[in-house]
């Protein structure tokens, strides 16, 4: 009796990975073991960096708010503390956007908490 191998499924599995590594350099795109390892590592980086992206943007927003508030003689921490005391519930993303693109509205918020 001949050996039973599910070549259709295993070839499809390999082809799926090789299609995903199409633009990679050298053996990473067409040698199965190298391509599989490279793709798996790429998935780890993607997972990690989805988290890092959130940290990076929060840091950017804080920097922009701090720069906007310094023009009015306040520090970031004093400004955020005053916002909390006044009950203003704007998040950092919105505040950073106002500081960059709508300085008049941002000044109104700063005047509100002073």
Biopython code that builds the backbone (N, CA, C, O; Angstrom):
import numpy as np
from Bio.PDB.StructureBuilder import StructureBuilder

atoms = [
    (1, "UNK", "N", (0.846, -1.191, 0.000)),
    (1, "UNK", "CA", (0.000, 0.000, 0.000)),
    (1, "UNK", "C", (0.883, 1.243, 0.000)),
    (1, "UNK", "O", (1.880, 1.309, 0.718)),
    (2, "UNK", "N", (0.510, 2.213, -0.802)),
    (2, "UNK", "CA", (1.320, 3.424, -0.908)),
    (2, "UNK", "C", (1.109, 4.336, 0.291)),
    (2, "UNK", "O", (0.084, 4.289, 0.970)),
    (3, "UNK", "N", (2.118, 5.167, 0.524)),
    (3, "UNK", "CA", (2.061, 6.082, 1.657)),
    (3, "UNK", "C", (1.084, 7.214, 1.365)),
    (3, "UNK", "O", (1.061, 7.751, 0.258)),
    (4, "UNK", "N", (0.292, 7.568, 2.342)),
    (4, "UNK", "CA", (-0.696, 8.622, 2.158)),
    (4, "UNK", "C", (-0.119, 9.943, 2.666)),
    (4, "UNK", "O", (0.170, 10.083, 3.854)),
    (5, "UNK", "N", (0.041, 10.888, 1.785)),
    (5, "UNK", "CA", (0.491, 12.229, 2.181)),
    (5, "UNK", "C", (-0.520, 13.232, 1.661)),
    (5, "UNK", "O", (-1.013, 13.106, 0.540)),
    (6, "UNK", "N", (-0.820, 14.202, 2.459)),
    (6, "UNK", "CA", (-1.798, 15.202, 2.043)),
    (6, "UNK", "C", (-1.057, 16.352, 1.365)),
    (6, "UNK", "O", (-0.956, 17.452, 1.909)),
    (7, "UNK", "N", (-0.549, 16.080, 0.187)),
    (7, "UNK", "CA", (0.285, 17.060, -0.500)),
    (7, "UNK", "C", (-0.493, 18.328, -0.874)),
    (7, "UNK", "O", (0.075, 19.420, -0.900)),
    (8, "UNK", "N", (-1.766, 18.185, -1.157)),
    (8, "UNK", "CA", (-2.568, 19.355, -1.547)),
    (8, "UNK", "C", (-2.588, 20.383, -0.412)),
    (8, "UNK", "O", (-2.376, 21.574, -0.640)),
    (9, "UNK", "N", (-2.842, 19.915, 0.800)),
    (9, "UNK", "CA", (-2.935, 20.831, 1.940)),
    (9, "UNK", "C", (-1.574, 21.394, 2.314)),
    (9, "UNK", "O", (-1.456, 22.586, 2.599)),
    (10, "UNK", "N", (-0.533, 20.546, 2.317)),
    (10, "UNK", "CA", (0.789, 21.037, 2.724)),
    (10, "UNK", "C", (1.350, 22.014, 1.701)),
    (10, "UNK", "O", (2.013, 22.985, 2.065)),
    (11, "UNK", "N", (1.089, 21.762, 0.426)),
    (11, "UNK", "CA", (1.542, 22.699, -0.605)),
    (11, "UNK", "C", (0.794, 24.030, -0.487)),
    (11, "UNK", "O", (1.379, 25.098, -0.667)),
    (12, "UNK", "N", (-0.494, 23.952, -0.185)),
    (12, "UNK", "CA", (-1.286, 25.174, -0.019)),
    (12, "UNK", "C", (-0.772, 25.992, 1.166)),
    (12, "UNK", "O", (-0.707, 27.220, 1.102)),
    (13, "UNK", "N", (-0.407, 25.295, 2.253)),
    (13, "UNK", "CA", (0.132, 25.981, 3.427)),
    (13, "UNK", "C", (1.424, 26.719, 3.077)),
    (13, "UNK", "O", (1.612, 27.880, 3.440)),
    (14, "UNK", "N", (2.300, 26.024, 2.372)),
    (14, "UNK", "CA", (3.578, 26.648, 1.984)),
    (14, "UNK", "C", (3.352, 27.808, 1.020)),
    (14, "UNK", "O", (3.981, 28.860, 1.134)),
    (15, "UNK", "N", (2.454, 27.601, 0.083)),
    (15, "UNK", "CA", (2.190, 28.635, -0.923)),
    (15, "UNK", "C", (1.630, 29.900, -0.273)),
    (15, "UNK", "O", (1.936, 31.017, -0.693)),
    (16, "UNK", "N", (0.800, 29.705, 0.762)),
    (16, "UNK", "CA", (0.211, 30.845, 1.468)),
    (16, "UNK", "C", (1.310, 31.725, 2.082)),
    (16, "UNK", "O", (1.261, 32.951, 1.974)),
    (17, "UNK", "N", (2.291, 31.097, 2.719)),
    (17, "UNK", "CA", (3.399, 31.836, 3.327)),
    (17, "UNK", "C", (4.259, 32.476, 2.238)),
    (17, "UNK", "O", (4.647, 33.639, 2.354)),
    (18, "UNK", "N", (4.556, 31.724, 1.186)),
    (18, "UNK", "CA", (5.407, 32.260, 0.120)),
    (18, "UNK", "C", (4.734, 33.439, -0.592)),
    (18, "UNK", "O", (5.417, 34.353, -1.055)),
    (19, "UNK", "N", (3.420, 33.423, -0.679)),
    (19, "UNK", "CA", (2.717, 34.576, -1.258)),
    (19, "UNK", "C", (2.823, 35.796, -0.360)),
    (19, "UNK", "O", (2.881, 36.928, -0.841)),
    (20, "UNK", "N", (2.846, 35.561, 0.953)),
    (20, "UNK", "CA", (2.945, 36.682, 1.897)),
    (20, "UNK", "C", (4.341, 37.261, 1.964)),
    (20, "UNK", "O", (4.510, 38.396, 2.408)),
    (21, "UNK", "N", (5.353, 36.510, 1.532)),
    (21, "UNK", "CA", (6.731, 36.993, 1.589)),
    (21, "UNK", "C", (7.224, 37.427, 0.209)),
    (21, "UNK", "O", (8.429, 37.477, -0.036)),
    (22, "UNK", "N", (6.309, 37.732, -0.672)),
    (22, "UNK", "CA", (6.643, 37.998, -2.068)),
    (22, "UNK", "C", (7.670, 39.121, -2.266)),
    (22, "UNK", "O", (8.557, 38.987, -3.109)),
    (23, "UNK", "N", (7.575, 40.200, -1.529)),
    (23, "UNK", "CA", (8.462, 41.333, -1.776)),
    (23, "UNK", "C", (9.769, 41.304, -1.014)),
    (23, "UNK", "O", (10.541, 42.261, -1.088)),
    (24, "UNK", "N", (10.041, 40.233, -0.284)),
    (24, "UNK", "CA", (11.235, 40.179, 0.549)),
    (24, "UNK", "C", (12.485, 39.992, -0.293)),
    (24, "UNK", "O", (12.399, 39.617, -1.462)),
    (25, "UNK", "N", (13.657, 40.254, 0.301)),
    (25, "UNK", "CA", (14.928, 40.229, -0.409)),
    (25, "UNK", "C", (15.555, 38.837, -0.365)),
    (25, "UNK", "O", (15.515, 38.160, 0.662)),
    (26, "UNK", "N", (16.129, 38.424, -1.483)),
    (26, "UNK", "CA", (16.919, 37.194, -1.534)),
    (26, "UNK", "C", (16.104, 35.951, -1.243)),
    (26, "UNK", "O", (14.970, 35.811, -1.703)),
    (27, "UNK", "N", (16.702, 35.037, -0.461)),
    (27, "UNK", "CA", (16.060, 33.756, -0.162)),
    (27, "UNK", "C", (14.821, 33.907, 0.707)),
    (27, "UNK", "O", (14.019, 32.980, 0.826)),
    (28, "UNK", "N", (14.671, 35.069, 1.309)),
    (28, "UNK", "CA", (13.524, 35.277, 2.197)),
    (28, "UNK", "C", (12.194, 35.175, 1.456)),
    (28, "UNK", "O", (11.154, 34.961, 2.078)),
    (29, "UNK", "N", (12.220, 35.327, 0.136)),
    (29, "UNK", "CA", (10.960, 35.303, -0.597)),
    (29, "UNK", "C", (10.621, 33.951, -1.210)),
    (29, "UNK", "O", (9.458, 33.694, -1.522)),
    (30, "UNK", "N", (11.629, 33.066, -1.393)),
    (30, "UNK", "CA", (11.317, 31.853, -2.147)),
    (30, "UNK", "C", (11.836, 30.547, -1.546)),
    (30, "UNK", "O", (11.519, 29.479, -2.069)),
    (31, "UNK", "N", (12.616, 30.593, -0.476)),
    (31, "UNK", "CA", (13.056, 29.372, 0.187)),
    (31, "UNK", "C", (12.145, 29.163, 1.390)),
    (31, "UNK", "O", (12.040, 30.024, 2.263)),
    (32, "UNK", "N", (11.492, 28.009, 1.424)),
    (32, "UNK", "CA", (10.416, 27.786, 2.385)),
    (32, "UNK", "C", (10.818, 28.063, 3.823)),
    (32, "UNK", "O", (10.144, 28.836, 4.504)),
    (33, "UNK", "N", (11.899, 27.454, 4.308)),
    (33, "UNK", "CA", (12.232, 27.597, 5.732)),
    (33, "UNK", "C", (12.623, 29.030, 6.071)),
    (33, "UNK", "O", (12.234, 29.554, 7.115)),
    (34, "UNK", "N", (13.385, 29.655, 5.196)),
    (34, "UNK", "CA", (13.805, 31.040, 5.440)),
    (34, "UNK", "C", (12.593, 31.966, 5.394)),
    (34, "UNK", "O", (12.439, 32.847, 6.240)),
    (35, "UNK", "N", (11.739, 31.756, 4.400)),
    (35, "UNK", "CA", (10.548, 32.596, 4.256)),
    (35, "UNK", "C", (9.621, 32.434, 5.465)),
    (35, "UNK", "O", (9.071, 33.415, 5.966)),
    (36, "UNK", "N", (9.453, 31.208, 5.926)),
    (36, "UNK", "CA", (8.568, 30.959, 7.066)),
    (36, "UNK", "C", (9.100, 31.643, 8.316)),
    (36, "UNK", "O", (8.344, 32.286, 9.044)),
    (37, "UNK", "N", (10.395, 31.509, 8.568)),
    (37, "UNK", "CA", (10.997, 32.137, 9.747)),
    (37, "UNK", "C", (10.900, 33.652, 9.667)),
    (37, "UNK", "O", (10.578, 34.311, 10.656)),
    (38, "UNK", "N", (11.175, 34.197, 8.510)),
    (38, "UNK", "CA", (11.119, 35.645, 8.312)),
    (38, "UNK", "C", (9.700, 36.166, 8.519)),
    (38, "UNK", "O", (9.495, 37.185, 9.179)),
    (39, "UNK", "N", (8.726, 35.464, 7.953)),
    (39, "UNK", "CA", (7.340, 35.907, 8.078)),
    (39, "UNK", "C", (6.878, 35.841, 9.528)),
    (39, "UNK", "O", (6.206, 36.752, 10.012)),
    (40, "UNK", "N", (7.241, 34.751, 10.228)),
    (40, "UNK", "CA", (6.847, 34.621, 11.631)),
    (40, "UNK", "C", (7.464, 35.737, 12.477)),
    (40, "UNK", "O", (6.797, 36.309, 13.339)),
    (41, "UNK", "N", (8.728, 36.042, 12.231)),
    (41, "UNK", "CA", (9.386, 37.113, 12.965)),
    (41, "UNK", "C", (8.711, 38.451, 12.667)),
    (41, "UNK", "O", (8.548, 39.286, 13.557)),
    (42, "UNK", "N", (8.326, 38.642, 11.420)),
    (42, "UNK", "CA", (7.620, 39.863, 11.037)),
    (42, "UNK", "C", (6.298, 40.019, 11.764)),
    (42, "UNK", "O", (5.906, 41.129, 12.125)),
    (43, "UNK", "N", (5.609, 38.901, 11.981)),
    (43, "UNK", "CA", (4.356, 38.938, 12.725)),
    (43, "UNK", "C", (4.594, 39.326, 14.181)),
    (43, "UNK", "O", (3.781, 40.031, 14.779)),
    (44, "UNK", "N", (5.715, 38.864, 14.756)),
    (44, "UNK", "CA", (6.058, 39.253, 16.127)),
    (44, "UNK", "C", (6.327, 40.758, 16.208)),
    (44, "UNK", "O", (5.871, 41.431, 17.132)),
    (45, "UNK", "N", (7.072, 41.275, 15.229)),
    (45, "UNK", "CA", (7.351, 42.708, 15.204)),
    (45, "UNK", "C", (6.056, 43.505, 15.055)),
    (45, "UNK", "O", (5.875, 44.536, 15.702)),
    (46, "UNK", "N", (5.158, 43.018, 14.197)),
    (46, "UNK", "CA", (3.903, 43.734, 13.958)),
    (46, "UNK", "C", (3.077, 43.801, 15.240)),
    (46, "UNK", "O", (2.506, 44.845, 15.556)),
    (47, "UNK", "N", (3.012, 42.699, 15.977)),
    (47, "UNK", "CA", (2.261, 42.673, 17.229)),
    (47, "UNK", "C", (2.878, 43.641, 18.229)),
    (47, "UNK", "O", (2.177, 44.434, 18.857)),
    (48, "UNK", "N", (4.196, 43.567, 18.369)),
    (48, "UNK", "CA", (4.897, 44.443, 19.321)),
    (48, "UNK", "C", (4.709, 45.914, 18.951)),
    (48, "UNK", "O", (4.459, 46.753, 19.816)),
    (49, "UNK", "N", (4.829, 46.213, 17.673)),
    (49, "UNK", "CA", (4.823, 47.611, 17.259)),
    (49, "UNK", "C", (3.426, 48.220, 17.210)),
    (49, "UNK", "O", (3.287, 49.443, 17.195)),
    (50, "UNK", "N", (2.388, 47.383, 17.187)),
    (50, "UNK", "CA", (1.045, 47.951, 17.353)),
    (50, "UNK", "C", (0.901, 48.552, 18.740)),
    (50, "UNK", "O", (0.209, 49.555, 18.917)),
    (51, "UNK", "N", (1.554, 47.942, 19.729)),
    (51, "UNK", "CA", (1.536, 48.492, 21.082)),
    (51, "UNK", "C", (2.442, 49.719, 21.178)),
    (51, "UNK", "O", (2.078, 50.719, 21.798)),
    (52, "UNK", "N", (3.624, 49.638, 20.561)),
    (52, "UNK", "CA", (4.595, 50.738, 20.624)),
    (52, "UNK", "C", (4.054, 51.990, 19.937)),
    (52, "UNK", "O", (4.353, 53.110, 20.350)),
    (53, "UNK", "N", (3.255, 51.794, 18.884)),
    (53, "UNK", "CA", (2.682, 52.920, 18.152)),
    (53, "UNK", "C", (1.796, 53.768, 19.064)),
    (53, "UNK", "O", (1.802, 54.996, 18.984)),
    (54, "UNK", "N", (1.043, 53.104, 19.923)),
    (54, "UNK", "CA", (0.174, 53.830, 20.849)),
    (54, "UNK", "C", (0.997, 54.669, 21.818)),
    (54, "UNK", "O", (0.645, 55.809, 22.121)),
    (55, "UNK", "N", (2.109, 54.091, 22.307)),
    (55, "UNK", "CA", (2.987, 54.837, 23.215)),
    (55, "UNK", "C", (3.621, 56.023, 22.509)),
    (55, "UNK", "O", (3.725, 57.111, 23.077)),
    (56, "UNK", "N", (4.046, 55.809, 21.262)),
    (56, "UNK", "CA", (4.724, 56.870, 20.509)),
    (56, "UNK", "C", (3.775, 58.048, 20.254)),
    (56, "UNK", "O", (4.170, 59.207, 20.378)),
    (57, "UNK", "N", (2.528, 57.745, 19.899)),
    (57, "UNK", "CA", (1.580, 58.820, 19.631)),
    (57, "UNK", "C", (1.227, 59.577, 20.897)),
    (57, "UNK", "O", (1.104, 60.802, 20.873)),
    (58, "UNK", "N", (1.062, 58.862, 22.007)),
    (58, "UNK", "CA", (0.763, 59.556, 23.261)),
    (58, "UNK", "C", (1.897, 60.510, 23.615)),
    (58, "UNK", "O", (1.653, 61.635, 24.051)),
    (59, "UNK", "N", (3.134, 60.063, 23.427)),
    (59, "UNK", "CA", (4.300, 60.906, 23.691)),
    (59, "UNK", "C", (4.303, 62.145, 22.793)),
    (59, "UNK", "O", (4.612, 63.249, 23.242)),
    (60, "UNK", "N", (3.957, 61.949, 21.529)),
    (60, "UNK", "CA", (3.889, 63.068, 20.583)),
    (60, "UNK", "C", (2.818, 64.074, 20.996)),
    (60, "UNK", "O", (3.047, 65.283, 20.953)),
    (61, "UNK", "N", (1.651, 63.573, 21.397)),
    (61, "UNK", "CA", (0.580, 64.477, 21.827)),
    (61, "UNK", "C", (1.000, 65.288, 23.042)),
    (61, "UNK", "O", (0.723, 66.485, 23.119)),
    (62, "UNK", "N", (1.673, 64.635, 23.999)),
    (62, "UNK", "CA", (2.118, 65.331, 25.207)),
    (62, "UNK", "C", (3.117, 66.424, 24.842)),
    (62, "UNK", "O", (3.058, 67.525, 25.390)),
    (63, "UNK", "N", (4.029, 66.131, 23.927)),
    (63, "UNK", "CA", (5.016, 67.121, 23.487)),
    (63, "UNK", "C", (4.333, 68.325, 22.846)),
    (63, "UNK", "O", (4.705, 69.468, 23.111)),
    (64, "UNK", "N", (3.336, 68.066, 22.005)),
    (64, "UNK", "CA", (2.627, 69.157, 21.324)),
    (64, "UNK", "C", (1.820, 70.004, 22.307)),
    (64, "UNK", "O", (1.791, 71.230, 22.196)),
    (65, "UNK", "N", (1.174, 69.358, 23.256)),
    (65, "UNK", "CA", (0.405, 70.109, 24.261)),
    (65, "UNK", "C", (1.354, 70.962, 25.089)),
    (65, "UNK", "O", (1.075, 72.131, 25.356)),
    (66, "UNK", "N", (2.472, 70.377, 25.494)),
    (66, "UNK", "CA", (3.459, 71.101, 26.300)),
    (66, "UNK", "C", (3.968, 72.331, 25.546)),
    (66, "UNK", "O", (4.072, 73.415, 26.120)),
    (67, "UNK", "N", (4.283, 72.160, 24.264)),
    (67, "UNK", "CA", (4.766, 73.287, 23.459)),
    (67, "UNK", "C", (3.697, 74.372, 23.352)),
    (67, "UNK", "O", (4.004, 75.561, 23.439)),
    (68, "UNK", "N", (2.438, 73.963, 23.163)),
    (68, "UNK", "CA", (1.351, 74.937, 23.046)),
    (68, "UNK", "C", (1.099, 75.687, 24.341)),
    (68, "UNK", "O", (0.812, 76.884, 24.321)),
    (69, "UNK", "N", (1.203, 74.997, 25.464)),
    (69, "UNK", "CA", (0.916, 75.593, 26.765)),
    (69, "UNK", "C", (2.040, 76.511, 27.223)),
    (69, "UNK", "O", (1.792, 77.498, 27.917)),
    (70, "UNK", "N", (3.266, 76.195, 26.843)),
    (70, "UNK", "CA", (4.424, 77.016, 27.240)),
    (70, "UNK", "C", (4.302, 78.447, 26.740)),
    (70, "UNK", "O", (4.819, 79.372, 27.367)),
    (71, "UNK", "N", (3.619, 78.636, 25.609)),
    (71, "UNK", "CA", (3.418, 79.985, 25.070)),
    (71, "UNK", "C", (2.618, 80.865, 26.033)),
    (71, "UNK", "O", (2.721, 82.091, 25.994)),
    (72, "UNK", "N", (1.830, 80.239, 26.886)),
    (72, "UNK", "CA", (0.985, 80.978, 27.814)),
    (72, "UNK", "C", (1.509, 80.899, 29.251)),
    (72, "UNK", "O", (0.780, 81.183, 30.201)),
    (73, "UNK", "N", (2.770, 80.514, 29.400)),
    (73, "UNK", "CA", (3.425, 80.543, 30.700)),
    (73, "UNK", "C", (3.021, 79.439, 31.662)),
    (73, "UNK", "O", (3.079, 79.625, 32.878)),
    (74, "UNK", "N", (2.616, 78.301, 31.139)),
    (74, "UNK", "CA", (2.272, 77.157, 31.995)),
    (74, "UNK", "C", (3.114, 75.963, 31.582)),
    (74, "UNK", "O", (3.677, 75.926, 30.487)),
    (75, "UNK", "N", (3.190, 74.986, 32.480)),
    (75, "UNK", "CA", (3.834, 73.730, 32.109)),
    (75, "UNK", "C", (2.745, 72.706, 31.803)),
    (75, "UNK", "O", (1.575, 72.904, 32.133)),
    (76, "UNK", "N", (3.143, 71.629, 31.179)),
    (76, "UNK", "CA", (2.194, 70.583, 30.807)),
    (76, "UNK", "C", (1.492, 70.009, 32.035)),
    (76, "UNK", "O", (0.273, 69.843, 32.046)),
    (77, "UNK", "N", (2.284, 69.709, 33.072)),
    (77, "UNK", "CA", (1.690, 69.047, 34.243)),
    (77, "UNK", "C", (0.715, 69.963, 34.969)),
    (77, "UNK", "O", (-0.330, 69.514, 35.437)),
    (78, "UNK", "N", (1.051, 71.235, 35.063)),
    (78, "UNK", "CA", (0.139, 72.196, 35.708)),
    (78, "UNK", "C", (-1.144, 72.316, 34.881)),
    (78, "UNK", "O", (-2.245, 72.349, 35.429)),
    (79, "UNK", "N", (-0.988, 72.379, 33.572)),
    (79, "UNK", "CA", (-2.140, 72.498, 32.671)),
    (79, "UNK", "C", (-3.070, 71.295, 32.795)),
    (79, "UNK", "O", (-4.284, 71.455, 32.924)),
    (80, "UNK", "N", (-2.499, 70.087, 32.756)),
    (80, "UNK", "CA", (-3.325, 68.880, 32.829)),
    (80, "UNK", "C", (-4.002, 68.760, 34.202)),
    (80, "UNK", "O", (-5.146, 68.315, 34.296)),
    (81, "UNK", "N", (-3.292, 69.156, 35.257)),
    (81, "UNK", "CA", (-3.895, 69.146, 36.584)),
    (81, "UNK", "C", (-5.054, 70.117, 36.676)),
    (81, "UNK", "O", (-6.090, 69.805, 37.265)),
    (82, "UNK", "N", (-4.880, 71.300, 36.094)),
    (82, "UNK", "CA", (-5.945, 72.308, 36.103)),
    (82, "UNK", "C", (-7.152, 71.848, 35.289)),
    (82, "UNK", "O", (-8.298, 72.095, 35.663)),
    (83, "UNK", "N", (-6.876, 71.175, 34.170)),
    (83, "UNK", "CA", (-7.979, 70.645, 33.359)),
    (83, "UNK", "C", (-8.819, 69.665, 34.166)),
    (83, "UNK", "O", (-10.049, 69.697, 34.123)),
    (84, "UNK", "N", (-8.132, 68.791, 34.905)),
    (84, "UNK", "CA", (-8.849, 67.787, 35.698)),
    (84, "UNK", "C", (-9.687, 68.460, 36.787)),
    (84, "UNK", "O", (-10.821, 68.056, 37.044)),
    (85, "UNK", "N", (-9.122, 69.484, 37.421)),
    (85, "UNK", "CA", (-9.861, 70.179, 38.485)),
    (85, "UNK", "C", (-11.099, 70.884, 37.941)),
    (85, "UNK", "O", (-12.149, 70.896, 38.583)),
    (86, "UNK", "N", (-10.965, 71.472, 36.752)),
    (86, "UNK", "CA", (-12.090, 72.184, 36.138)),
    (86, "UNK", "C", (-13.118, 71.224, 35.537)),
    (86, "UNK", "O", (-14.229, 71.635, 35.204)),
    (87, "UNK", "N", (-12.752, 69.949, 35.397)),
    (87, "UNK", "CA", (-13.687, 68.973, 34.843)),
    (87, "UNK", "C", (-13.767, 68.976, 33.331)),
    (87, "UNK", "O", (-14.756, 68.515, 32.763)),
    (88, "UNK", "N", (-12.735, 69.491, 32.669)),
    (88, "UNK", "CA", (-12.698, 69.481, 31.203)),
    (88, "UNK", "C", (-12.250, 68.092, 30.763)),
    (88, "UNK", "O", (-11.158, 67.647, 31.117)),
    (89, "UNK", "N", (-13.081, 67.419, 30.003)),
    (89, "UNK", "CA", (-12.788, 66.046, 29.615)),
    (89, "UNK", "C", (-12.384, 65.955, 28.149)),
    (89, "UNK", "O", (-13.035, 65.270, 27.360)),
    (90, "UNK", "N", (-11.316, 66.642, 27.791)),
    (90, "UNK", "CA", (-10.736, 66.512, 26.460)),
    (90, "UNK", "C", (-9.510, 65.619, 26.570)),
    (90, "UNK", "O", (-8.687, 65.789, 27.470)),
    (91, "UNK", "N", (-9.392, 64.674, 25.656)),
    (91, "UNK", "CA", (-8.231, 63.789, 25.718)),
    (91, "UNK", "C", (-7.010, 64.450, 25.076)),
    (91, "UNK", "O", (-7.116, 65.500, 24.442)),
    (92, "UNK", "N", (-5.866, 63.823, 25.251)),
    (92, "UNK", "CA", (-4.605, 64.396, 24.772)),
    (92, "UNK", "C", (-4.572, 64.519, 23.255)),
    (92, "UNK", "O", (-3.998, 65.466, 22.717)),
    (93, "UNK", "N", (-5.182, 63.570, 22.573)),
    (93, "UNK", "CA", (-5.212, 63.620, 21.111)),
    (93, "UNK", "C", (-5.940, 64.872, 20.629)),
    (93, "UNK", "O", (-5.459, 65.569, 19.736)),
    (94, "UNK", "N", (-7.091, 65.151, 21.216)),
    (94, "UNK", "CA", (-7.877, 66.329, 20.822)),
    (94, "UNK", "C", (-7.158, 67.617, 21.198)),
    (94, "UNK", "O", (-7.137, 68.570, 20.420)),
    (95, "UNK", "N", (-6.567, 67.646, 22.396)),
    (95, "UNK", "CA", (-5.837, 68.848, 22.829)),
    (95, "UNK", "C", (-4.645, 69.130, 21.922)),
    (95, "UNK", "O", (-4.394, 70.281, 21.565)),
    (96, "UNK", "N", (-3.912, 68.086, 21.549)),
    (96, "UNK", "CA", (-2.754, 68.263, 20.665)),
    (96, "UNK", "C", (-3.196, 68.770, 19.300)),
    (96, "UNK", "O", (-2.531, 69.617, 18.703)),
    (97, "UNK", "N", (-4.317, 68.256, 18.807)),
    (97, "UNK", "CA", (-4.838, 68.707, 17.519)),
    (97, "UNK", "C", (-5.239, 70.179, 17.586)),
    (97, "UNK", "O", (-4.968, 70.944, 16.661)),
    (98, "UNK", "N", (-5.881, 70.569, 18.679)),
    (98, "UNK", "CA", (-6.249, 71.982, 18.843)),
    (98, "UNK", "C", (-5.005, 72.863, 18.931)),
    (98, "UNK", "O", (-4.958, 73.935, 18.329)),
    (99, "UNK", "N", (-4.010, 72.418, 19.670)),
    (99, "UNK", "CA", (-2.785, 73.206, 19.832)),
    (99, "UNK", "C", (-2.090, 73.436, 18.492)),
    (99, "UNK", "O", (-1.518, 74.501, 18.260)),
    (100, "UNK", "N", (-2.141, 72.445, 17.619)),
    (100, "UNK", "CA", (-1.466, 72.580, 16.328)),
    (100, "UNK", "C", (-2.307, 73.319, 15.299)),
    (100, "UNK", "O", (-1.816, 74.227, 14.629)),
    (101, "UNK", "N", (-3.581, 72.934, 15.171)),
    (101, "UNK", "CA", (-4.381, 73.388, 14.036)),
    (101, "UNK", "C", (-5.386, 74.488, 14.355)),
    (101, "UNK", "O", (-5.923, 75.118, 13.444)),
    (102, "UNK", "N", (-5.649, 74.726, 15.651)),
    (102, "UNK", "CA", (-6.641, 75.730, 16.006)),
    (102, "UNK", "C", (-6.192, 76.467, 17.271)),
    (102, "UNK", "O", (-6.757, 76.267, 18.346)),
    (103, "UNK", "N", (-5.169, 77.324, 17.135)),
    (103, "UNK", "CA", (-4.591, 77.978, 18.317)),
    (103, "UNK", "C", (-5.578, 78.839, 19.101)),
    (103, "UNK", "O", (-5.442, 78.984, 20.316)),
    (104, "UNK", "N", (-6.588, 79.420, 18.409)),
    (104, "UNK", "CA", (-7.548, 80.262, 19.110)),
    (104, "UNK", "C", (-8.367, 79.437, 20.103)),
    (104, "UNK", "O", (-8.573, 79.844, 21.246)),
    (105, "UNK", "N", (-8.827, 78.279, 19.650)),
    (105, "UNK", "CA", (-9.610, 77.403, 20.531)),
    (105, "UNK", "C", (-8.746, 76.888, 21.679)),
    (105, "UNK", "O", (-9.216, 76.770, 22.810)),
    (106, "UNK", "N", (-7.490, 76.583, 21.387)),
    (106, "UNK", "CA", (-6.581, 76.105, 22.431)),
    (106, "UNK", "C", (-6.339, 77.201, 23.470)),
    (106, "UNK", "O", (-6.282, 76.935, 24.671)),
    (107, "UNK", "N", (-6.197, 78.442, 22.984)),
    (107, "UNK", "CA", (-6.006, 79.571, 23.914)),
    (107, "UNK", "C", (-7.227, 79.735, 24.807)),
    (107, "UNK", "O", (-7.093, 80.050, 25.990)),
    (108, "UNK", "N", (-8.407, 79.524, 24.255)),
    (108, "UNK", "CA", (-9.634, 79.627, 25.051)),
    (108, "UNK", "C", (-9.646, 78.577, 26.160)),
    (108, "UNK", "O", (-10.087, 78.864, 27.273)),
    (109, "UNK", "N", (-9.175, 77.384, 25.875)),
    (109, "UNK", "CA", (-9.096, 76.325, 26.897)),
    (109, "UNK", "C", (-8.078, 76.684, 27.958)),
    (109, "UNK", "O", (-8.311, 76.470, 29.148)),
    (110, "UNK", "N", (-6.934, 77.236, 27.528)),
    (110, "UNK", "CA", (-5.900, 77.631, 28.485)),
    (110, "UNK", "C", (-6.439, 78.744, 29.386)),
    (110, "UNK", "O", (-6.227, 78.708, 30.598)),
    (111, "UNK", "N", (-7.129, 79.728, 28.812)),
    (111, "UNK", "CA", (-7.706, 80.805, 29.605)),
    (111, "UNK", "C", (-8.760, 80.286, 30.582)),
    (111, "UNK", "O", (-8.912, 80.814, 31.684)),
    (112, "UNK", "N", (-9.476, 79.257, 30.170)),
    (112, "UNK", "CA", (-10.490, 78.669, 31.026)),
    (112, "UNK", "C", (-9.890, 78.061, 32.293)),
    (112, "UNK", "O", (-10.476, 78.156, 33.371)),
    (113, "UNK", "N", (-8.726, 77.441, 32.159)),
    (113, "UNK", "CA", (-8.132, 76.743, 33.312)),
    (113, "UNK", "C", (-7.188, 77.617, 34.117)),
    (113, "UNK", "O", (-6.781, 77.230, 35.213)),
    (114, "UNK", "N", (-6.831, 78.785, 33.605)),
    (114, "UNK", "CA", (-5.901, 79.677, 34.342)),
    (114, "UNK", "C", (-6.578, 80.236, 35.562)),
    (114, "UNK", "O", (-5.969, 81.002, 36.309)),
]
sb = StructureBuilder()
sb.init_structure("model")
sb.init_model(0)
sb.init_chain("A")
sb.init_seg("    ")
for serial, (resi, resn, name, xyz) in enumerate(atoms, 1):
    if name == "N":
        sb.init_residue(resn, " ", resi, " ")
    sb.init_atom(name, np.array(xyz, "f"), 0.0, 1.0, " ", f" {name:<3s}", serial, name[0])
structure = sb.get_structure()
